[in-house]
Amino acid sequence: MLMMEHINLEELGMKYASKWIPELIGDEVPVTFIPANDTFTYM
């Protein structure tokens, strides 16, 4: 079974976005990247 979850596919983009979003909106709203890691446990 192949399961593609969006978290692993989007996590690097979200990390990158957390760096350039403050440039767009300024420092009024804090932006922090929080890694989600895997949602599944493999046995």
Backbone bond lengths (Angstrom), bond angles and torsions (degrees), N, CA, C in turn:
res aa  C-N    CA-C-N  psi(-1)  N-CA   C-N-CA  omega(-1)  CA-C   N-CA-C  phi
1 M - - - 1.437 - - 1.527 107.99 -
2 L 1.307 116.74 131.32 1.459 122.74 177.70 1.518 108.09 -109.98
3 M 1.308 115.40 120.13 1.463 120.07 179.94 1.518 108.54 -120.59
4 M 1.309 116.09 116.06 1.461 121.24 177.59 1.523 107.77 -98.15
5 E 1.297 116.78 109.65 1.448 118.51 178.62 1.520 109.67 -98.71
6 H 1.285 116.89 145.57 1.455 120.54 -174.60 1.517 112.85 -68.53
7 I 1.300 118.84 -22.81 1.464 120.36 -175.56 1.528 110.93 -62.94
8 N 1.318 117.65 -48.08 1.459 120.32 -179.54 1.521 111.60 -66.81
9 L 1.307 117.63 -30.88 1.454 120.62 -178.33 1.524 112.31 -79.07
10 E 1.298 118.02 -28.43 1.458 121.40 -174.35 1.530 114.18 -101.96
11 E 1.296 117.23 -12.83 1.464 119.36 -170.91 1.533 113.00 -61.99
12 L 1.313 118.83 -42.05 1.468 120.11 179.16 1.516 111.24 -65.93
13 G 1.324 117.07 -37.41 1.459 120.36 177.03 1.513 112.27 -65.43
14 M 1.316 116.67 -38.05 1.460 120.44 178.61 1.528 110.81 -68.68
15 K 1.330 116.26 -35.40 1.467 119.82 176.83 1.524 110.33 -64.43
16 Y 1.323 115.70 -42.68 1.467 120.73 177.56 1.532 110.71 -65.73
17 A 1.323 116.77 -42.87 1.462 120.71 -178.80 1.526 111.69 -63.41
18 S 1.323 117.36 -32.21 1.459 119.80 -179.96 1.527 111.94 -65.54
19 K 1.321 116.77 -16.96 1.464 120.59 178.45 1.527 112.00 -88.81
20 W 1.347 118.38 -34.61 1.461 118.71 -177.30 1.517 114.35 -97.42
21 I 1.310 119.46 -15.72 1.470 120.51 177.40 1.528 111.65 -61.62
22 P 1.338 119.66 -42.49 1.471 118.29 177.56 1.531 113.16 -59.67
23 E 1.326 117.66 -27.94 1.464 119.77 176.84 1.523 111.13 -66.93
24 L 1.333 117.13 -30.74 1.461 121.36 -179.65 1.518 112.71 -80.63
25 I 1.334 117.02 -41.06 1.466 120.49 -172.91 1.517 113.57 -105.36
26 G 1.322 117.42 -7.74 1.458 120.50 -178.62 1.518 111.25 85.67
27 D 1.314 114.78 -171.54 1.467 121.24 -176.20 1.528 113.32 -93.03
28 E 1.334 117.04 7.74 1.467 119.57 -177.32 1.523 112.42 -68.69
29 V 1.337 116.77 -32.73 1.463 121.72 -179.71 1.525 107.98 -116.37
30 P 1.341 118.46 118.92 1.468 119.51 179.99 1.527 111.25 -69.41
31 V 1.320 116.16 139.58 1.465 122.82 178.01 1.518 107.64 -121.66
32 T 1.333 116.68 124.98 1.459 121.84 -178.23 1.516 109.49 -133.17
33 F 1.316 117.06 133.07 1.458 122.27 175.24 1.529 108.69 -86.43
34 I 1.325 115.76 128.67 1.468 121.62 176.57 1.525 107.39 -123.19
35 P 1.341 118.44 111.81 1.469 119.93 -179.21 1.524 111.46 -64.57
36 A 1.318 116.10 138.83 1.461 120.92 -177.61 1.526 112.22 -93.02
37 N 1.322 117.19 -24.14 1.467 122.47 -176.81 1.534 111.21 61.05
38 D 1.313 118.13 -169.77 1.454 122.16 -179.17 1.519 111.29 -77.71
39 T 1.332 115.56 142.17 1.467 119.64 177.93 1.523 111.79 -93.63
40 F 1.324 117.07 -11.94 1.458 121.23 -178.45 1.517 110.12 -106.28
41 T 1.317 116.50 150.04 1.463 123.54 172.51 1.517 107.94 -107.92
42 Y 1.317 116.85 126.62 1.459 121.26 -177.09 1.512 109.49 -102.09
43 M 1.315 115.15 138.88 1.457 120.61 179.66 1.515 110.27 -113.91
